[in-house]
Amino acid sequence: MGLVAGAVLCLMAGGVSAANGVGIERSVYVERSQQGTRALEPATTLRKGDKVVLVLAWRAAAARGFTLESAVPRSLAFQRAGNEEVEVSIDQGRNWGQLEDLRIGSRLASAEDVTHLRLRVPPSAPAGRITYSAIVR
């Protein structure tokens, strides 16, 4: 399972890169509970059932808009995004929207169906971050 943390980092971001003037920093934290206190610590190893928080931070070389996309690694079950403006996909990035508006056949999609996240970053936000929580499958 120790390799899961490395795989999670490698798969997290797509859609923009340093080549187009946008730098992305990726981080994964695991939630640990000790003596009734919850804390986040950098993930070095992950186990099935661990709660994790993934962070994608960006800094653009120039003030311009762009779209930041991130695949949710298959080893993780998405829980929720830390920003209401984040759109999700349940079909590998073909269709996007808010989770409550997406359907798989006749049923409403659930958080565990999410395969990708997307945020449209306006020119007024040349730096920022998005976070989302997930559980290791």
Beta strands, then each sheet from edge to edge (+ up, - down):
strand 1: 22-34
strand 2: 37-42
strand 3: 51-60
strand 4: 66-71
strand 5: 76-81
strand 6: 87-89
strand 7: 103-104
strand 8: 107-108
strand 9: 116-121
strand 10: 127-136
sheet 1: 2+ 1- 3+ 10- 5+
sheet 2: 4+ 9- 6+
sheet 3: 7+ 8-
end
